[in-house]
Amino acid sequence: MWRVIHGQSLLYRRWDDEAVLYNDLSGATHLLGPAALCLLEALRAGPAGVDALSAVLLAEFEVDASSLPEELASLLDSLARLDLIEPCTC
């Protein structure tokens, strides 16, 4: 299970296939692609597991289902390293 780190407002501006997101807890600004932003929006609604997040990406994008687990793991790791999300035992 994953969740947005508590207390973040996830302020962003979106242009075409990228978004600039401001992390109000760290003061950092990040450039995100559409899949990363989609995951953050899904997690904003509440904690979610890998299966639910995979379903979100499959519904939103043309993704090769065979490569999805690896791509999702990479996206989640990247968002966690940016201190935007964290694993939880919810």
C-alpha positions in Angstrom: 0.0 0.0 0.0 1.1 3.5 -0.8 -0.1 7.0 0.3 0.7 10.6 -0.2 2.8 11.9 2.7 0.4 13.5 5.2 0.1 17.3 5.1 1.0 17.8 1.4 -1.3 19.9 -0.8 0.3 18.8 -4.1 0.1 22.1 -5.9 0.8 21.7 -9.6 0.5 23.3 -13.0 0.0 21.1 -16.0 1.1 21.7 -19.7 0.5 19.0 -22.3 2.5 16.0 -21.2 4.3 17.4 -18.1 3.5 19.1 -14.9 5.4 21.2 -12.4 4.6 20.2 -8.8 5.5 22.2 -5.7 6.1 20.1 -2.6 4.9 22.5 0.2 6.5 20.4 2.9 10.1 20.4 1.5 9.9 23.5 -0.6 11.1 21.5 -3.7 9.7 21.8 -7.2 9.5 18.8 -9.4 8.9 18.2 -13.1 6.5 15.2 -13.5 5.2 13.2 -16.4 1.6 12.3 -16.9 1.8 8.8 -15.4 3.5 10.1 -12.2 0.8 12.8 -11.9 -1.9 10.3 -12.5 -0.6 8.1 -9.6 -0.4 11.1 -7.3 -4.0 12.0 -8.1 -5.1 8.5 -7.4 -3.2 8.5 -4.1 -4.6 11.9 -3.2 -8.0 10.1 -2.9 -6.5 7.7 -0.3 -4.0 4.9 0.2 -3.9 2.3 -2.6 -2.1 -0.9 -3.4 -0.2 -1.9 -6.4 -3.1 -3.7 -8.0 -5.4 -0.6 -7.8 -2.6 1.7 -9.0 -2.0 -0.7 -12.0 -5.7 -0.6 -12.8 -5.6 3.2 -12.8 -2.6 3.3 -15.2 -4.2 0.7 -17.5 -7.4 2.7 -17.6 -5.7 6.0 -18.3 -2.8 5.1 -20.6 -1.9 2.7 -23.4 0.4 0.6 -21.4 1.9 -2.8 -22.2 0.5 -5.0 -19.4 3.7 -7.2 -19.3 5.9 -4.2 -18.5 3.5 -2.5 -16.2 4.8 -4.0 -12.9 8.3 -2.9 -13.6 7.2 0.6 -14.8 4.9 1.0 -11.8 7.6 0.0 -9.3 10.0 2.5 -10.9 7.4 5.3 -10.7 6.5 4.6 -7.1 10.2 4.5 -6.2 10.8 7.8 -7.9 7.8 9.5 -6.2 9.0 8.1 -2.8 12.5 9.4 -3.4 11.0 12.9 -4.0 9.3 12.6 -0.6 5.8 12.8 -2.3 4.5 9.4 -1.3 5.4 6.7 1.2 4.6 3.0 1.8 2.0 2.4 4.5 0.5 -0.5 6.3 -3.0 1.0 6.0 
